[in-house]
């Protein structure tokens, strides 16, 4: 602890500091956990290979420093735009702030991470040196990015059950078979298509578009659906407790 | 934006900076949203009256600067211990990080808030100059603390529906009538006692202690219950989707 009793205000004695200890300053980073589903490859995360120490040669999440004239929401968008077009982002939410004293071996740095989702149909959207990798094969990431990636996946899995977040995994219209594959990819286990459709319909999340699409493998045309809302909300938050 | 191209690494040329723009440093604050329920007064938050500018005379959430040798979890505990004994805390979780460029009129400061819960029976636990106030009468708080308080209440309300967080509102044992009052206090509407008991029992959250307690107002002794777990978890996360 610093000696807070005898610290002087940098603003002058007419402005007593509300906390005289508050002279420590830190670099602050914004970090993006960018996820999308892929039926064949599994859950994908956008990574970048570090060219410099520390952790040279290791993969890291897209990240960068917060500047004096931007807030965190803007900073993370600025940094991730080196790797993808921000217009394809379907959902962005703050995940958590990481402040272990030695998380950066060169200098104390505090970092705030974001969970960023893009729909499964966006194809090759990466710019620059970013690369989609399968989460289960991503290996050991630089800094504490492994833990941050894990927190992002945990958040997405949990929100699939208590929110309508799956709208952000899907394109504008889709078949139930496709949506089921996205759930399976994130959750890691199979989901019954009839059950999925019934639960989402009961919550008022899904509606038919009125169109049909032929499955790529042939067979009967499948009904297409869309989500009724593209805004995140907790689904039926107090259904159990409402009178 | 600063000129990132021509920035030099403060570590020397042998260590090219991973982000040459990363020279900006910020003060960082830890902020505590400390809540408890009170049957008569409603939802309570612990506040402190500011004695200095900016916002002199206004109420604020317990908060203070992060020091070089502590992480955020430790920092928030250190600052809130000026107002309550940390041993009474039943739950602590990170809420969010606030980084608006002008959130502090004196100096750019980034702040991370925590949701902190204490059981309803702890009585007069405040130390120093902290004071419990009813949330609905708390008025306009200093800085962006009004928004942060709102985010804390929203998080608690949402988690009452999809997690077992109510363990942190209650003491070791309690009657269903008492627990129902805690839900009503947080949610702002009445909850049927039989419905509440049924839902929590079905989720495996509640068990009878085997003891009875006389209600303070007289009448039949009521069964006492306890929570089966004091660790936060998402309740039945994929009940709807499990095969």
Interface residues (C-beta under 8 A of the other chain):
Chain A: X1 X2 X11 X15 X16 X17 X18 X19 X21 X22 X23 X24 X25 X26 X27 X28 X29 X50 X52 X53 X64 X65 X66 X67 X68 X69 X70 X71 X72 X73 X94 X96 X97 X99 X100 X101 X106 X108 X110 X112 X157 X158 X160 X161 X162 X183 X187 X189 X190 X191 X192 X195 X196 X199 X234 X236 X237 X238 X239 X240 X241 X243
Chain B: X1 X2 X11 X15 X16 X17 X18 X19 X21 X22 X23 X24 X25 X26 X27 X28 X29 X50 X52 X53 X64 X65 X66 X67 X68 X69 X70 X71 X72 X73 X94 X96 X97 X99 X100 X101 X106 X108 X110 X112 X157 X158 X160 X161 X162 X183 X187 X189 X190 X191 X192 X195 X196 X199 X234 X236 X237 X238 X239 X240 X241 X243
